[in-house]
Amino acid sequence: MDLRARDVWVAGRRGLPALAEIELALVPGCALGVAGGEVRARRSLLAALAGTLPIARGEILLDGRPASEDPLGWRSSVGLSLPRAPRASNFAVDSYLRATGEIFGLSPREAVHRASELLDLLALSSRARVPLIRLAAPESTRLELARVLVPDPEVILLDGAVPGFEGDIEAFRRILDFLLGAGKALLLAAEDAAPLHDLGVPVRLLAGARLLPGDGV
């Protein structure tokens, strides 16, 4: 499943565009990095691609279809993960993921299995019974990624080069390789291009509201 943006514009403040003339393609089994620009611009790009931020002009297509044709399908096929502070809840990590699975229509047994898979993948198994409020910030960010992965989206949008794994790029590389091997399409948006290059991800630079040509698609 591929996600394509064609001449996408997003309105900003004071009549200026937050994003302008955005052209990109995310294809199965490949990752693309976007680096630079302001945090607001990067997150506007992620939200527009996820279908949670209206665009002023252009089109964003998932397998050739706009979000308006199937908004619920879009939300389950495109996952957006943002850094998260610890949630003020005594809900245990594994219970939270199981409940998320059931919300997405998994049976209780399937939800338990999916939660276990994701806890292993994101190095959270040892924290399975820990209340959400006691997670450290990087762990909370990893849990947010786990939540996004519960419905098994085909396109995954990440805010950060190695979200939740800062200082351990090799651990995140294993996760990236696993997701790409499963045919997922990924976009990683980060302030600095260096860790994206370290991961071997092609990078496009965001300058102001525009995405510059680069070694990505």
C-alpha positions as CSV (number, residue, x, y, z in Angstrom):
1,M,0.0,0.0,0.0
2,D,1.5,3.3,-1.0
3,L,0.9,6.9,0.1
4,R,1.4,9.8,-2.2
5,A,1.2,13.6,-1.8
6,R,0.8,15.7,-4.9
7,D,1.2,19.5,-4.8
8,V,-0.1,19.6,-1.2
9,W,-0.5,22.9,0.6
10,V,-1.5,23.4,4.2
11,A,-2.6,26.8,5.6
12,G,-0.5,28.4,8.3
13,R,-0.6,31.5,10.3
14,R,-0.9,35.1,9.1
15,G,-1.9,34.0,5.6
16,L,1.4,32.1,5.0
17,P,1.4,28.4,4.1
18,A,2.6,25.9,6.7
19,L,3.4,23.6,3.8
20,A,3.6,24.3,0.1
21,E,4.1,22.3,-3.1
22,I,4.7,19.0,-1.2
23,E,5.4,16.1,-3.4
24,L,6.4,12.7,-2.0
25,A,5.7,9.0,-2.2
26,L,5.9,6.3,0.5
27,V,6.1,2.8,-0.9
28,P,5.9,-0.6,0.7
29,G,9.2,-1.9,2.1
30,C,10.9,1.5,2.0
31,A,11.6,4.3,4.5
32,L,12.0,8.0,3.7
33,G,13.4,10.6,6.1
34,V,12.4,14.2,6.2
35,A,14.8,16.5,8.1
36,G,15.1,20.2,9.0
37,G,12.5,22.8,9.1
38,E,10.5,23.9,12.2
39,V,8.8,21.4,14.5
40,R,5.4,22.9,13.4
41,A,6.1,22.3,9.7
42,R,7.3,18.7,10.3
43,R,4.3,17.8,12.4
44,S,1.9,19.5,9.9
45,L,3.4,17.2,7.3
46,L,2.8,14.1,9.4
47,A,-0.7,15.2,10.4
48,A,-1.7,16.0,6.8
49,L,-0.4,12.6,5.6
50,A,-2.2,10.9,8.4
51,G,-5.5,12.6,7.4
52,T,-5.9,14.5,10.7
53,L,-5.0,17.9,9.3
54,P,-7.0,19.4,6.4
55,I,-5.1,20.4,3.3
56,A,-5.8,23.6,1.4
57,R,-4.8,22.3,-2.0
58,G,-3.5,19.3,-3.7
59,E,-4.2,15.6,-2.9
60,I,-3.0,12.8,-0.7
61,L,-3.8,9.4,-2.0
62,L,-3.6,5.9,-0.3
63,D,-3.3,3.3,-3.1
64,G,-4.8,6.0,-5.4
65,R,-7.8,6.8,-3.2
66,P,-8.3,10.0,-1.2
67,A,-9.1,9.9,2.5
68,S,-12.6,11.2,1.9
69,E,-13.6,7.9,0.3
70,D,-12.9,5.8,3.4
71,P,-11.8,7.9,6.4
72,L,-12.1,5.0,8.9
73,G,-10.0,2.7,6.6
74,W,-7.4,5.5,6.3
75,R,-7.1,5.7,10.0
76,S,-6.5,2.0,10.4
77,S,-4.1,1.9,7.4
78,V,-2.0,4.9,8.3
79,G,-0.4,5.1,11.8
80,L,1.0,8.4,13.2
81,S,3.3,8.1,16.3
82,L,4.3,11.3,18.2
83,P,6.5,11.6,21.3
84,R,4.4,11.2,24.5
85,A,4.9,12.2,28.1
86,P,3.9,9.5,30.6
87,R,0.1,9.2,30.9
88,A,-1.4,10.0,34.2
89,S,-2.9,6.5,34.6
90,N,-2.4,3.5,36.8
91,F,-3.4,1.2,33.9
92,A,-0.6,-1.4,33.3
93,V,1.3,-1.3,30.0
94,D,0.1,-4.7,28.8
95,S,-3.5,-4.0,29.8
96,Y,-3.4,-0.8,27.9
97,L,-2.2,-2.5,24.7
98,R,-4.7,-5.3,25.1
99,A,-7.6,-2.8,25.5
100,T,-6.3,-1.0,22.4
101,G,-6.4,-4.2,20.5
102,E,-10.0,-4.9,21.5
103,I,-11.0,-1.4,20.5
104,F,-9.6,-2.2,17.0
105,G,-11.7,-5.3,16.8
106,L,-9.3,-8.0,18.0
107,S,-10.7,-10.8,20.1
108,P,-9.4,-10.9,23.7
109,R,-7.0,-13.8,22.8
110,E,-5.8,-11.9,19.7
111,A,-5.3,-8.8,21.7
112,V,-3.2,-10.6,24.3
113,H,-1.0,-12.1,21.5
114,R,-0.6,-8.7,19.7
115,A,0.3,-6.9,22.9
116,S,3.0,-9.5,23.7
117,E,4.4,-9.3,20.2
118,L,4.7,-5.5,20.4
119,L,6.1,-5.5,23.9
120,D,8.9,-7.8,22.7
121,L,9.5,-5.8,19.5
122,L,9.8,-2.5,21.4
123,A,11.8,-3.8,24.3
124,L,9.0,-3.2,26.8
125,S,8.4,-6.7,28.0
126,S,10.1,-6.1,31.3
127,R,7.7,-3.1,31.9
128,A,4.5,-5.0,31.0
129,R,3.0,-4.7,34.5
130,V,4.2,-1.2,35.2
131,P,1.5,1.5,35.5
132,L,1.6,4.0,32.6
133,I,2.3,6.9,34.9
134,R,5.6,5.3,36.0
135,L,7.1,5.0,32.6
136,A,10.1,7.1,31.7
137,A,9.6,9.5,28.8
138,P,11.4,7.3,26.2
139,E,9.4,4.3,27.3
140,S,6.2,6.2,27.0
141,T,7.2,7.2,23.4
142,R,7.9,3.5,22.6
143,L,4.5,2.6,24.1
144,E,2.9,5.2,21.8
145,L,4.6,3.5,18.8
146,A,3.3,0.1,20.1
147,R,-0.2,1.6,20.3
148,V,0.0,2.8,16.7
149,L,1.2,-0.6,15.5
150,V,-1.6,-2.5,17.2
151,P,-3.9,-2.5,14.1
152,D,-1.0,-3.4,11.9
153,P,-1.0,-0.2,9.7
154,E,0.5,-0.4,6.2
155,V,2.0,3.1,6.4
156,I,3.8,4.3,9.5
157,L,4.6,8.0,10.2
158,L,7.1,8.7,13.0
159,D,8.0,12.0,14.6
160,G,11.8,11.4,15.3
161,A,14.6,9.5,13.7
162,V,14.8,6.9,16.5
163,P,11.7,7.7,18.7
164,G,12.1,6.2,22.2
165,F,15.5,4.8,21.3
166,E,17.7,7.9,21.5
167,G,21.2,6.7,22.2
168,D,20.6,3.2,20.9
169,I,20.3,3.5,17.2
170,E,21.1,-0.2,16.6
171,A,18.0,-1.3,18.7
172,F,15.8,1.0,16.5
173,R,17.5,-0.3,13.4
174,R,16.3,-3.8,14.2
175,I,12.7,-2.5,14.6
176,L,13.0,-0.6,11.3
177,D,14.3,-3.6,9.5
178,F,11.5,-5.7,10.9
179,L,8.8,-3.3,9.7
180,L,10.4,-2.9,6.3
181,G,10.7,-6.6,6.0
182,A,6.9,-6.8,6.7
183,G,6.3,-4.5,3.7
184,K,5.5,-1.4,5.6
185,A,6.0,2.1,4.2
186,L,7.7,4.5,6.7
187,L,8.3,8.2,7.0
188,L,10.6,9.4,9.7
189,A,10.6,13.2,10.4
190,A,13.5,14.6,12.5
191,E,15.3,17.9,13.1
192,D,18.7,16.4,12.3
193,A,19.5,14.4,9.2
194,A,22.5,12.6,10.7
195,P,20.7,9.8,12.5
196,L,18.5,9.2,9.5
197,H,21.7,8.8,7.4
198,D,23.1,6.5,10.1
199,L,20.0,4.3,9.6
200,G,20.6,4.2,5.9
201,V,17.4,6.1,5.2
202,P,17.2,8.4,2.1
203,V,16.5,12.0,3.3
204,R,14.6,15.0,1.9
205,L,15.2,18.4,3.5
206,L,12.3,20.6,4.7
207,A,13.2,24.3,4.1
208,G,10.5,26.6,5.3
209,A,7.2,25.3,3.9
210,R,8.8,23.4,1.0
211,L,10.3,19.9,0.7
212,L,13.5,20.1,-1.3
213,P,14.6,17.5,-3.8
214,G,17.0,15.0,-2.3
215,D,18.1,11.4,-2.3
216,G,14.5,10.3,-1.5
217,V,11.6,9.9,-3.8
